Amino acid sequence: MRTTTAVIAAVLLLTTLTACSSDSKSDPEAKPSPTPTRSMDAHDCKALLERDYASDELRDATREPECAHLTQDEYAEIVGDVIGGHKDEILDQAAQEVAWDEAWDATDADQQELVCGRLFSDGAVVVGQEMMDDGGGMDDAAGNPVDMAQYFLDEKC
């Protein structure tokens, strides 16, 4: 599931800005990009970043054919547009994670260890589904229990 979306978005933007200003011309791990069959424009780059965002695959795309032709400022503007287009979703997710962090911090260490053990052995889907089925005090403010369990597994355990 999603990790802290706001942090990922900020890291993407920061990575983008530092990658574009790098003096290094080669990256031994970079795969050669295929030659585009048509001229790419800013819309192609934005579409790529939107697809990456939708698939939770945020990354620096400055070397992709869709974005390689853009200046640092043009690329940064497109990244800002993509993030801005999802700002409500990002803010909602961040608020949800703050609530989950508070719940985690209010739980004693022994219980946290027990929760992590269950998450490692059974997975977030099973544990979250059990929480949903049990109703265990979950209210609408707690959000989706599977998402919460995945968050705990990814961020706390």
DRENVODO-765664 format. One record per residue: x, y, z of N, C-alpha, C in turn; residue number from 1; residue in one letter. Coordinates in Angstrom, 3 decimals. Layout:
BEGIN
n.u X&n.v Y&n.w Z&ca.u X&ca.v Y&ca.w Z&c.u X&c.v Y&c.w Z&num NUM&residuo a
...
END
This chain:
BEGIN
n.u 0.848&n.v -1.177&n.w 0.000&ca.u 0.000&ca.v 0.000&ca.w 0.000&c.u 0.888&c.v 1.232&c.w 0.000&num 1&residuo m
n.u 0.268&n.v 2.327&n.w 0.143&ca.u 1.028&ca.v 3.567&ca.w 0.090&c.u 1.800&c.v 3.806&c.w 1.383&num 2&residuo r
n.u 3.004&n.v 4.242&n.w 1.213&ca.u 3.731&ca.v 4.730&ca.w 2.365&c.u 3.357&c.v 6.194&c.w 2.480&num 3&residuo t
n.u 4.040&n.v 6.920&n.w 3.256&ca.u 3.669&ca.v 8.310&ca.w 3.457&c.u 3.743&c.v 9.043&c.w 2.123&num 4&residuo t
n.u 2.588&n.v 9.290&n.w 1.536&ca.u 2.493&ca.v 9.858&ca.w 0.205&c.u 3.120&c.v 11.237&c.w 0.128&num 5&residuo t
n.u 2.888&n.v 12.046&n.w 1.125&ca.u 3.444&ca.v 13.392&ca.w 1.110&c.u 4.960&c.v 13.345&c.w 1.111&num 6&residuo a
n.u 5.540&n.v 12.449&n.w 1.884&ca.u 6.993&ca.v 12.321&ca.w 1.934&c.u 7.515&c.v 11.848&c.w 0.586&num 7&residuo v
n.u 6.841&n.v 10.885&n.w -0.007&ca.u 7.265&ca.v 10.376&ca.w -1.307&c.u 7.222&c.v 11.481&c.w -2.350&num 8&residuo i
n.u 6.159&n.v 12.265&n.w -2.322&ca.u 6.036&ca.v 13.359&ca.w -3.283&c.u 7.167&c.v 14.364&c.w -3.095&num 9&residuo a
n.u 7.481&n.v 14.686&n.w -1.849&ca.u 8.569&ca.v 15.619&ca.w -1.583&c.u 9.910&c.v 15.037&c.w -2.017&num 10&residuo a
n.u 10.126&n.v 13.755&n.w -1.745&ca.u 11.372&ca.v 13.095&ca.w -2.158&c.u 11.478&c.v 13.084&c.w -3.673&num 11&residuo v
n.u 10.380&n.v 12.807&n.w -4.354&ca.u 10.383&ca.v 12.809&ca.w -5.816&c.u 10.795&c.v 14.166&c.w -6.339&num 12&residuo l
n.u 10.205&n.v 15.224&n.w -5.800&ca.u 10.533&ca.v 16.562&ca.w -6.250&c.u 11.982&c.v 16.894&c.w -5.937&num 13&residuo l
n.u 12.435&n.v 16.569&n.w -4.735&ca.u 13.809&ca.v 16.830&ca.w -4.348&c.u 14.788&c.v 16.042&c.w -5.204&num 14&residuo l
n.u 14.498&n.v 14.765&n.w -5.436&ca.u 15.346&ca.v 13.932&ca.w -6.279&c.u 15.417&c.v 14.497&c.w -7.684&num 15&residuo t
n.u 14.287&n.v 14.936&n.w -8.159&ca.u 14.212&ca.v 15.495&ca.w -9.496&c.u 15.092&c.v 16.721&c.w -9.616&num 16&residuo t
n.u 14.982&n.v 17.609&n.w -8.652&ca.u 15.745&ca.v 18.846&ca.w -8.726&c.u 17.242&c.v 18.592&c.w -8.581&num 17&residuo l
n.u 17.634&n.v 17.658&n.w -7.740&ca.u 19.065&ca.v 17.378&ca.w -7.587&c.u 19.590&c.v 16.570&c.w -8.761&num 18&residuo t
n.u 18.775&n.v 15.677&n.w -9.310&ca.u 19.222&ca.v 14.871&ca.w -10.453&c.u 19.438&c.v 15.732&c.w -11.673&num 19&residuo a
n.u 18.615&n.v 16.732&n.w -11.848&ca.u 18.738&ca.v 17.593&ca.w -13.018&c.u 19.960&c.v 18.485&c.w -12.936&num 20&residuo c
n.u 20.407&n.v 18.822&n.w -11.732&ca.u 21.535&ca.v 19.726&ca.w -11.601&c.u 22.856&c.v 18.983&c.w -11.469&num 21&residuo s
n.u 22.839&n.v 17.681&n.w -11.530&ca.u 24.048&ca.v 16.880&ca.w -11.387&c.u 24.977&c.v 17.089&c.w -12.570&num 22&residuo s
n.u 26.304&n.v 17.102&n.w -12.300&ca.u 27.289&ca.v 17.229&ca.w -13.366&c.u 27.569&c.v 15.902&c.w -14.047&num 23&residuo d
n.u 27.157&n.v 14.816&n.w -13.442&ca.u 27.419&ca.v 13.491&ca.w -13.987&c.u 26.616&c.v 13.271&c.w -15.250&num 24&residuo s
n.u 27.296&n.v 12.812&n.w -16.309&ca.u 26.638&ca.v 12.588&ca.w -17.587&c.u 26.244&c.v 11.141&c.w -17.782&num 25&residuo k
n.u 26.805&n.v 10.234&n.w -16.972&ca.u 26.480&ca.v 8.827&ca.w -17.175&c.u 26.137&c.v 8.177&c.w -15.852&num 26&residuo s
n.u 25.287&n.v 7.205&n.w -15.939&ca.u 24.870&ca.v 6.413&ca.w -14.782&c.u 25.035&c.v 4.963&c.w -15.196&num 27&residuo d
n.u 25.976&n.v 4.247&n.w -14.569&ca.u 26.243&ca.v 2.882&ca.w -15.010&c.u 25.038&c.v 1.959&c.w -14.881&num 28&residuo p
n.u 24.088&n.v 2.283&n.w -13.999&ca.u 22.921&ca.v 1.433&ca.w -13.832&c.u 21.741&c.v 1.873&c.w -14.692&num 29&residuo e
n.u 21.861&n.v 3.028&n.w -15.349&ca.u 20.744&ca.v 3.526&ca.w -16.152&c.u 20.602&c.v 2.691&c.w -17.418&num 30&residuo a
n.u 19.364&n.v 2.338&n.w -17.694&ca.u 19.092&ca.v 1.581&ca.w -18.904&c.u 18.984&c.v 2.555&c.w -20.067&num 31&residuo k
n.u 19.500&n.v 2.210&n.w -21.218&ca.u 19.368&ca.v 3.110&ca.w -22.351&c.u 17.894&c.v 3.260&c.w -22.724&num 32&residuo p
n.u 17.507&n.v 4.489&n.w -22.959&ca.u 16.120&ca.v 4.760&ca.w -23.320&c.u 15.932&c.v 4.529&c.w -24.803&num 33&residuo s
n.u 14.804&n.v 3.926&n.w -25.170&ca.u 14.550&ca.v 3.732&ca.w -26.587&c.u 14.342&c.v 5.070&c.w -27.275&num 34&residuo p
n.u 14.716&n.v 5.143&n.w -28.525&ca.u 14.538&ca.v 6.359&ca.w -29.297&c.u 13.059&c.v 6.544&c.w -29.587&num 35&residuo t
n.u 12.526&n.v 7.698&n.w -29.222&ca.u 11.111&ca.v 7.902&ca.w -29.465&c.u 10.806&c.v 7.938&c.w -30.960&num 36&residuo p
n.u 9.635&n.v 7.434&n.w -31.314&ca.u 9.250&ca.v 7.402&ca.w -32.724&c.u 8.604&c.v 8.710&c.w -33.141&num 37&residuo t
n.u 8.229&n.v 9.526&n.w -32.200&ca.u 7.670&ca.v 10.834&ca.w -32.500&c.u 8.218&c.v 11.827&c.w -31.499&num 38&residuo r
n.u 8.018&n.v 13.065&n.w -31.763&ca.u 8.496&ca.v 14.106&ca.w -30.872&c.u 7.669&c.v 14.117&c.w -29.590&num 39&residuo s
n.u 8.355&n.v 14.040&n.w -28.462&ca.u 7.686&ca.v 14.049&ca.w -27.165&c.u 7.487&c.v 15.499&c.w -26.728&num 40&residuo m
n.u 6.449&n.v 15.717&n.w -25.951&ca.u 6.234&ca.v 17.044&ca.w -25.394&c.u 5.918&c.v 16.943&c.w -23.908&num 41&residuo d
n.u 5.648&n.v 18.071&n.w -23.307&ca.u 5.402&ca.v 18.122&ca.w -21.861&c.u 4.203&c.v 17.267&c.w -21.452&num 42&residuo a
n.u 3.215&n.v 17.145&n.w -22.320&ca.u 2.031&ca.v 16.329&ca.w -22.004&c.u 2.409&c.v 14.856&c.w -21.847&num 43&residuo h
n.u 3.367&n.v 14.395&n.w -22.650&ca.u 3.824&ca.v 13.009&ca.w -22.529&c.u 4.500&c.v 12.777&c.w -21.185&num 44&residuo d
n.u 5.306&n.v 13.746&n.w -20.766&ca.u 5.989&ca.v 13.627&ca.w -19.478&c.u 4.974&c.v 13.630&c.w -18.341&num 45&residuo c
n.u 4.005&n.v 14.529&n.w -18.402&ca.u 2.988&ca.v 14.591&ca.w -17.349&c.u 2.193&c.v 13.288&c.w -17.307&num 46&residuo k
n.u 1.860&n.v 12.735&n.w -18.472&ca.u 1.113&ca.v 11.465&ca.w -18.513&c.u 1.935&c.v 10.351&c.w -17.864&num 47&residuo a
n.u 3.248&n.v 10.323&n.w -18.124&ca.u 4.117&ca.v 9.321&ca.w -17.508&c.u 4.114&c.v 9.476&c.w -15.988&num 48&residuo l
n.u 4.272&n.v 10.701&n.w -15.506&ca.u 4.295&ca.v 10.934&ca.w -14.060&c.u 2.951&c.v 10.606&c.w -13.425&num 49&residuo l
n.u 1.857&n.v 10.872&n.w -14.113&ca.u 0.532&ca.v 10.506&ca.w -13.603&c.u 0.394&c.v 8.984&c.w -13.504&num 50&residuo e
n.u 0.878&n.v 8.273&n.w -14.523&ca.u 0.835&ca.v 6.795&ca.w -14.484&c.u 1.683&c.v 6.276&c.w -13.329&num 51&residuo r
n.u 2.864&n.v 6.858&n.w -13.159&ca.u 3.733&ca.v 6.449&ca.w -12.058&c.u 3.054&c.v 6.711&c.w -10.716&num 52&residuo d
n.u 2.419&n.v 7.857&n.w -10.574&ca.u 1.726&ca.v 8.184&ca.w -9.324&c.u 0.594&c.v 7.191&c.w -9.074&num 53&residuo y
n.u -0.193&n.v 6.920&n.w -10.100&ca.u -1.339&ca.v 6.008&ca.w -9.966&c.u -0.896&c.v 4.599&c.w -9.583&num 54&residuo a
n.u 0.276&n.v 4.193&n.w -10.057&ca.u 0.761&ca.v 2.842&ca.w -9.753&c.u 1.667&c.v 2.831&c.w -8.523&num 55&residuo s
n.u 1.759&n.v 3.976&n.w -7.830&ca.u 2.570&ca.v 4.101&ca.w -6.625&c.u 4.044&c.v 3.812&c.w -6.907&num 56&residuo d
n.u 4.490&n.v 4.209&n.w -8.083&ca.u 5.875&ca.v 3.996&ca.w -8.522&c.u 6.572&c.v 5.340&c.w -8.718&num 57&residuo e
n.u 6.566&n.v 6.167&n.w -7.708&ca.u 7.162&ca.v 7.492&ca.w -7.834&c.u 8.669&c.v 7.375&c.w -8.005&num 58&residuo l
n.u 9.164&n.v 8.101&n.w -8.999&ca.u 10.597&ca.v 8.024&ca.w -9.307&c.u 10.995&c.v 9.240&c.w -10.127&num 59&residuo r
n.u 12.275&n.v 9.439&n.w -10.251&ca.u 12.810&ca.v 10.498&ca.w -11.094&c.u 12.728&c.v 10.026&c.w -12.543&num 60&residuo d
n.u 12.007&n.v 10.743&n.w -13.374&ca.u 11.799&ca.v 10.333&ca.w -14.764&c.u 12.533&c.v 11.245&c.w -15.742&num 61&residuo a
n.u 13.522&n.v 11.983&n.w -15.265&ca.u 14.204&ca.v 12.933&ca.w -16.139&c.u 14.941&c.v 12.267&c.w -17.292&num 62&residuo t
n.u 15.263&n.v 10.995&n.w -17.172&ca.u 15.988&ca.v 10.303&ca.w -18.254&c.u 15.057&c.v 9.524&c.w -19.173&num 63&residuo r
n.u 13.776&n.v 9.500&n.w -18.859&ca.u 12.818&ca.v 8.806&ca.w -19.718&c.u 12.577&c.v 9.639&c.w -20.967&num 64&residuo e
n.u 12.316&n.v 8.987&n.w -22.098&ca.u 12.126&ca.v 9.729&ca.w -23.348&c.u 11.027&c.v 10.787&c.w -23.258&num 65&residuo p
n.u 10.027&n.v 10.515&n.w -22.453&ca.u 8.920&ca.v 11.456&ca.w -22.322&c.u 9.329&c.v 12.748&c.w -21.639&num 66&residuo e
n.u 10.389&n.v 12.708&n.w -20.834&ca.u 10.789&ca.v 13.867&ca.w -20.036&c.u 12.204&c.v 14.368&c.w -20.324&num 67&residuo c
n.u 13.010&n.v 13.586&n.w -20.992&ca.u 14.432&ca.v 13.903&ca.w -21.168&c.u 14.682&c.v 15.231&c.w -21.882&num 68&residuo a
n.u 13.774&n.v 15.636&n.w -22.719&ca.u 13.958&ca.v 16.858&ca.w -23.503&c.u 13.621&c.v 18.129&c.w -22.726&num 69&residuo h
n.u 13.059&n.v 17.993&n.w -21.543&ca.u 12.626&ca.v 19.152&ca.w -20.762&c.u 13.775&c.v 19.765&c.w -19.986&num 70&residuo l
n.u 13.689&n.v 21.071&n.w -19.763&ca.u 14.659&ca.v 21.731&ca.w -18.886&c.u 14.316&c.v 21.376&c.w -17.445&num 71&residuo t
n.u 15.222&n.v 21.671&n.w -16.540&ca.u 14.990&ca.v 21.415&ca.w -15.126&c.u 13.740&c.v 22.158&c.w -14.659&num 72&residuo q
n.u 13.584&n.v 23.402&n.w -15.054&ca.u 12.422&ca.v 24.188&ca.w -14.641&c.u 11.126&c.v 23.628&c.w -15.214&num 73&residuo d
n.u 11.141&n.v 23.210&n.w -16.468&ca.u 9.940&ca.v 22.631&ca.w -17.071&c.u 9.545&c.v 21.339&c.w -16.360&num 74&residuo e
n.u 10.534&n.v 20.493&n.w -16.088&ca.u 10.260&ca.v 19.233&ca.w -15.404&c.u 9.728&c.v 19.487&c.w -13.992&num 75&residuo y
n.u 10.351&n.v 20.413&n.w -13.270&ca.u 9.903&ca.v 20.746&ca.w -11.912&c.u 8.471&c.v 21.273&c.w -11.931&num 76&residuo a
n.u 8.121&n.v 22.050&n.w -12.931&ca.u 6.752&ca.v 22.570&ca.w -13.043&c.u 5.751&c.v 21.431&c.w -13.269&num 77&residuo e
n.u 6.117&n.v 20.465&n.w -14.105&ca.u 5.226&ca.v 19.334&ca.w -14.368&c.u 5.070&c.v 18.477&c.w -13.115&num 78&residuo i
n.u 6.170&n.v 18.225&n.w -12.400&ca.u 6.091&ca.v 17.480&ca.w -11.146&c.u 5.171&c.v 18.214&c.w -10.174&num 79&residuo v
n.u 5.322&n.v 19.526&n.w -10.096&ca.u 4.449&ca.v 20.330&ca.w -9.234&c.u 2.985&c.v 20.234&c.w -9.635&num 80&residuo g
n.u 2.728&n.v 20.209&n.w -10.945&ca.u 1.349&ca.v 20.062&ca.w -11.434&c.u 0.760&c.v 18.717&c.w -11.030&num 81&residuo d
n.u 1.554&n.v 17.658&n.w -11.169&ca.u 1.071&ca.v 16.318&ca.w -10.815&c.u 0.784&c.v 16.249&c.w -9.317&num 82&residuo v
n.u 1.714&n.v 16.717&n.w -8.512&ca.u 1.517&ca.v 16.699&ca.w -7.059&c.u 0.340&c.v 17.594&c.w -6.690&num 83&residuo i
n.u 0.266&n.v 18.778&n.w -7.288&ca.u -0.839&ca.v 19.692&ca.w -7.007&c.u -2.187&c.v 19.107&c.w -7.382&num 84&residuo g
n.u -2.217&n.v 18.322&n.w -8.436&ca.u -3.458&ca.v 17.686&ca.w -8.857&c.u -3.945&c.v 16.630&c.w -7.882&num 85&residuo g
n.u -3.057&n.v 16.166&n.w -7.040&ca.u -3.409&ca.v 15.132&ca.w -6.059&c.u -3.312&c.v 15.651&c.w -4.628&num 86&residuo h
n.u -3.256&n.v 16.975&n.w -4.466&ca.u -3.001&ca.v 17.541&ca.w -3.138&c.u -4.048&c.v 17.144&c.w -2.112&num 87&residuo k
n.u -5.320&n.v 17.105&n.w -2.498&ca.u -6.349&ca.v 16.727&ca.w -1.527&c.u -6.150&c.v 15.286&c.w -1.065&num 88&residuo d
n.u -5.855&n.v 14.416&n.w -2.014&ca.u -5.593&ca.v 13.009&ca.w -1.696&c.u -4.356&c.v 12.875&c.w -0.800&num 89&residuo e
n.u -3.311&n.v 13.611&n.w -1.121&ca.u -2.073&ca.v 13.568&ca.w -0.345&c.u -2.316&c.v 14.081&c.w 1.071&num 90&residuo i
n.u -3.047&n.v 15.188&n.w 1.195&ca.u -3.335&ca.v 15.743&ca.w 2.517&c.u -4.232&c.v 14.829&c.w 3.331&num 91&residuo l
n.u -5.233&n.v 14.223&n.w 2.688&ca.u -6.099&ca.v 13.272&ca.w 3.389&c.u -5.301&c.v 12.085&c.w 3.911&num 92&residuo d
n.u -4.410&n.v 11.558&n.w 3.072&ca.u -3.583&ca.v 10.424&ca.w 3.475&c.u -2.661&c.v 10.812&c.w 4.628&num 93&residuo q
n.u -2.076&n.v 12.008&n.w 4.548&ca.u -1.185&ca.v 12.462&ca.w 5.614&c.u -1.953&c.v 12.622&c.w 6.930&num 94&residuo a
n.u -3.163&n.v 13.162&n.w 6.872&ca.u -3.977&ca.v 13.304&ca.w 8.086&c.u -4.319&c.v 11.938&c.w 8.668&num 95&residuo a
n.u -4.636&n.v 10.987&n.w 7.791&ca.u -4.947&ca.v 9.634&ca.w 8.246&c.u -3.736&c.v 9.025&c.w 8.942&num 96&residuo q
n.u -2.559&n.v 9.222&n.w 8.369&ca.u -1.349&ca.v 8.652&ca.w 8.943&c.u -1.004&c.v 9.297&c.w 10.286&num 97&residuo e
n.u -1.329&n.v 10.569&n.w 10.445&ca.u -1.119&ca.v 11.220&ca.w 11.739&c.u -1.991&c.v 10.539&c.w 12.801&num 98&residuo v
n.u -3.235&n.v 10.254&n.w 12.454&ca.u -4.136&ca.v 9.560&ca.w 13.400&c.u -3.598&c.v 8.170&c.w 13.724&num 99&residuo a
n.u -3.103&n.v 7.461&n.w 12.718&ca.u -2.558&ca.v 6.128&ca.w 12.954&c.u -1.299&c.v 6.194&c.w 13.815&num 100&residuo w
n.u -0.455&n.v 7.215&n.w 13.575&ca.u 0.742&ca.v 7.397&ca.w 14.402&c.u 0.360&c.v 7.633&c.w 15.866&num 101&residuo d
n.u -0.660&n.v 8.447&n.w 16.078&ca.u -1.101&ca.v 8.719&ca.w 17.450&c.u -1.622&c.v 7.446&c.w 18.113&num 102&residuo e
n.u -2.373&n.v 6.644&n.w 17.374&ca.u -2.881&ca.v 5.383&ca.w 17.917&c.u -1.724&c.v 4.447&c.w 18.248&num 103&residuo a
n.u -0.728&n.v 4.376&n.w 17.369&ca.u 0.432&ca.v 3.518&ca.w 17.600&c.u 1.196&c.v 3.971&c.w 18.838&num 104&residuo w
n.u 1.416&n.v 5.282&n.w 18.943&ca.u 2.170&ca.v 5.822&ca.w 20.078&c.u 1.434&c.v 5.625&c.w 21.403&num 105&residuo d
n.u 0.108&n.v 5.530&n.w 21.364&ca.u -0.686&ca.v 5.323&ca.w 22.579&c.u -0.747&c.v 3.845&c.w 22.975&num 106&residuo a
n.u -0.172&n.v 2.975&n.w 22.149&ca.u -0.179&ca.v 1.533&ca.w 22.410&c.u 1.126&c.v 1.151&c.w 23.109&num 107&residuo t
n.u 1.030&n.v 0.311&n.w 24.150&ca.u 2.254&ca.v -0.054&ca.w 24.866&c.u 3.152&c.v -0.950&c.w 24.009&num 108&residuo d
n.u 4.407&n.v -0.996&n.w 24.371&ca.u 5.425&ca.v -1.687&ca.w 23.580&c.u 5.130&c.v -3.173&c.w 23.392&num 109&residuo a
n.u 4.607&n.v -3.832&n.w 24.425&ca.u 4.287&ca.v -5.258&ca.w 24.303&c.u 3.205&c.v -5.492&c.w 23.252&num 110&residuo d
n.u 2.190&n.v -4.640&n.w 23.249&ca.u 1.114&ca.v -4.761&ca.w 22.268&c.u 1.641&c.v -4.450&c.w 20.858&num 111&residuo q
n.u 2.511&n.v -3.463&n.w 20.736&ca.u 3.108&ca.v -3.151&ca.w 19.444&c.u 3.875&c.v -4.349&c.w 18.896&num 112&residuo q
n.u 4.621&n.v -5.008&n.w 19.775&ca.u 5.387&ca.v -6.187&ca.w 19.376&c.u 4.449&c.v -7.308&c.w 18.913&num 113&residuo e
n.u 3.357&n.v -7.485&n.w 19.623&ca.u 2.363&ca.v -8.489&ca.w 19.249&c.u 1.749&c.v -8.171&c.w 17.875&num 114&residuo l
n.u 1.404&n.v -6.907&n.w 17.672&ca.u 0.830&ca.v -6.487&ca.w 16.388&c.u 1.832&c.v -6.738&c.w 15.264&num 115&residuo v
n.u 3.069&n.v -6.364&n.w 15.467&ca.u 4.095&ca.v -6.577&ca.w 14.429&c.u 4.274&c.v -8.066&c.w 14.136&num 116&residuo c
n.u 4.275&n.v -8.881&n.w 15.178&ca.u 4.397&ca.v -10.324&ca.w 14.971&c.u 3.272&c.v -10.864&c.w 14.103&num 117&residuo g
n.u 2.047&n.v -10.431&n.w 14.396&ca.u 0.894&ca.v -10.862&ca.w 13.585&c.u 1.009&c.v -10.356&c.w 12.157&num 118&residuo r
n.u 1.436&n.v -9.106&n.w 11.994&ca.u 1.567&ca.v -8.544&ca.w 10.646&c.u 2.630&c.v -9.289&c.w 9.843&num 119&residuo l
n.u 3.747&n.v -9.608&n.w 10.484&ca.u 4.803&ca.v -10.352&ca.w 9.790&c.u 4.345&c.v -11.758&c.w 9.423&num 120&residuo f
n.u 3.622&n.v -12.406&n.w 10.325&ca.u 3.239&ca.v -13.796&ca.w 10.063&c.u 2.015&c.v -13.924&c.w 9.172&num 121&residuo s
n.u 1.025&n.v -13.062&n.w 9.345&ca.u -0.230&ca.v -13.217&ca.w 8.612&c.u -0.438&c.v -12.192&c.w 7.507&num 122&residuo d
n.u 0.274&n.v -11.090&n.w 7.563&ca.u 0.133&ca.v -10.061&ca.w 6.543&c.u -0.920&c.v -9.022&c.w 6.895&num 123&residuo g
n.u -0.782&n.v -7.866&n.w 6.275&ca.u -1.656&ca.v -6.737&ca.w 6.575&c.u -3.097&c.v -6.979&c.w 6.136&num 124&residuo a
n.u -3.293&n.v -7.681&n.w 5.034&ca.u -4.650&ca.v -7.912&ca.w 4.545&c.u -5.436&c.v -8.766&c.w 5.537&num 125&residuo v
n.u -4.830&n.v -9.849&n.w 5.999&ca.u -5.508&ca.v -10.748&ca.w 6.944&c.u -5.793&c.v -10.019&c.w 8.252&num 126&residuo v
n.u -4.789&n.v -9.350&n.w 8.795&ca.u -4.964&ca.v -8.655&ca.w 10.072&c.u -5.987&c.v -7.529&c.w 9.928&num 127&residuo v
n.u -5.880&n.v -6.756&n.w 8.872&ca.u -6.840&ca.v -5.672&ca.w 8.647&c.u -8.252&c.v -6.182&c.w 8.453&num 128&residuo g
n.u -8.392&n.v -7.281&n.w 7.713&ca.u -9.710&ca.v -7.866&ca.w 7.491&c.u -10.307&c.v -8.362&c.w 8.808&num 129&residuo q
n.u -9.486&n.v -8.969&n.w 9.654&ca.u -9.963&ca.v -9.417&ca.w 10.963&c.u -10.434&c.v -8.226&c.w 11.796&num 130&residuo e
n.u -9.700&n.v -7.125&n.w 11.718&ca.u -10.101&ca.v -5.925&ca.w 12.442&c.u -11.441&c.v -5.416&c.w 11.918&num 131&residuo m
n.u -11.607&n.v -5.469&n.w 10.626&ca.u -12.842&ca.v -5.014&ca.w 10.005&c.u -14.005&c.v -5.926&c.w 10.391&num 132&residuo m
n.u -13.770&n.v -7.239&n.w 10.338&ca.u -14.820&ca.v -8.210&ca.w 10.679&c.u -15.197&c.v -8.130&c.w 12.145&num 133&residuo d
n.u -14.197&n.v -7.943&n.w 12.995&ca.u -14.407&ca.v -7.889&ca.w 14.431&c.u -15.082&c.v -6.585&c.w 14.838&num 134&residuo d
n.u -14.800&n.v -5.558&n.w 14.095&ca.u -15.345&ca.v -4.249&ca.w 14.444&c.u -14.594&c.v -3.602&c.w 15.577&num 135&residuo g
n.u -13.753&n.v -4.308&n.w 16.239&ca.u -12.918&ca.v -3.929&ca.w 17.374&c.u -12.775&c.v -2.452&c.w 17.653&num 136&residuo g
n.u -13.870&n.v -1.727&n.w 17.762&ca.u -13.780&ca.v -0.316&ca.w 18.098&c.u -13.401&c.v 0.561&c.w 16.921&num 137&residuo g
n.u -13.358&n.v -0.002&n.w 15.731&ca.u -13.000&ca.v 0.794&ca.w 14.556&c.u -14.163&c.v 1.713&c.w 14.204&num 138&residuo m
n.u -13.867&n.v 2.970&n.w 14.000&ca.u -14.889&ca.v 3.893&ca.w 13.539&c.u -14.445&c.v 4.488&c.w 12.215&num 139&residuo d
n.u -15.301&n.v 5.301&n.w 11.635&ca.u -14.976&ca.v 5.885&ca.w 10.334&c.u -13.707&c.v 6.727&c.w 10.378&num 140&residuo d
n.u -13.438&n.v 7.338&n.w 11.527&ca.u -12.248&ca.v 8.177&ca.w 11.654&c.u -10.968&c.v 7.358&c.w 11.556&num 141&residuo a
n.u -11.035&n.v 6.066&n.w 11.875&ca.u -9.844&ca.v 5.219&ca.w 11.829&c.u -9.464&c.v 4.863&c.w 10.398&num 142&residuo a
n.u -10.380&n.v 5.017&n.w 9.463&ca.u -10.083&ca.v 4.707&ca.w 8.073&c.u -10.161&c.v 3.220&c.w 7.799&num 143&residuo g
n.u -9.610&n.v 2.818&n.w 6.690&ca.u -9.623&ca.v 1.422&ca.w 6.262&c.u -8.636&c.v 0.618&c.w 7.105&num 144&residuo n
n.u -9.118&n.v -0.417&n.w 7.813&ca.u -8.222&ca.v -1.203&ca.w 8.675&c.u -7.104&c.v -1.914&c.w 7.910&num 145&residuo p
n.u -7.352&n.v -2.322&n.w 6.673&ca.u -6.295&ca.v -2.971&ca.w 5.885&c.u -5.200&c.v -1.959&c.w 5.571&num 146&residuo v
n.u -5.599&n.v -0.738&n.w 5.196&ca.u -4.606&ca.v 0.312&ca.w 4.940&c.u -3.823&c.v 0.636&c.w 6.205&num 147&residuo d
n.u -4.519&n.v 0.681&n.w 7.340&ca.u -3.855&ca.v 0.960&ca.w 8.606&c.u -2.867&c.v -0.162&c.w 8.945&num 148&residuo m
n.u -3.283&n.v -1.409&n.w 8.776&ca.u -2.394&ca.v -2.532&ca.w 9.064&c.u -1.168&c.v -2.495&c.w 8.148&num 149&residuo a
n.u -1.373&n.v -2.172&n.w 6.870&ca.u -0.244&ca.v -2.077&ca.w 5.933&c.u 0.689&c.v -0.943&c.w 6.343&num 150&residuo q
n.u 0.116&n.v 0.169&n.w 6.761&ca.u 0.925&ca.v 1.303&ca.w 7.225&c.u 1.775&c.v 0.897&c.w 8.425&num 151&residuo y
n.u 1.157&n.v 0.217&n.w 9.399&ca.u 1.915&ca.v -0.238&ca.w 10.560&c.u 3.039&c.v -1.183&c.w 10.148&num 152&residuo f
n.u 2.733&n.v -2.097&n.w 9.234&ca.u 3.754&ca.v -3.041&ca.w 8.772&c.u 4.895&c.v -2.302&c.w 8.073&num 153&residuo l
n.u 4.557&n.v -1.377&n.w 7.197&ca.u 5.583&ca.v -0.661&ca.w 6.428&c.u 6.368&c.v 0.355&c.w 7.258&num 154&residuo d
n.u 5.685&n.v 1.031&n.w 8.172&ca.u 6.298&ca.v 2.178&ca.w 8.846&c.u 6.687&c.v 1.926&c.w 10.302&num 155&residuo e
n.u 6.041&n.v 0.995&n.w 10.969&ca.u 6.257&ca.v 0.852&ca.w 12.403&c.u 6.952&c.v -0.450&c.w 12.796&num 156&residuo k
n.u 6.794&n.v -1.476&n.w 12.002&ca.u 7.321&ca.v -2.788&ca.w 12.413&c.u 8.698&c.v -3.055&c.w 11.886&num 157&residuo c
END
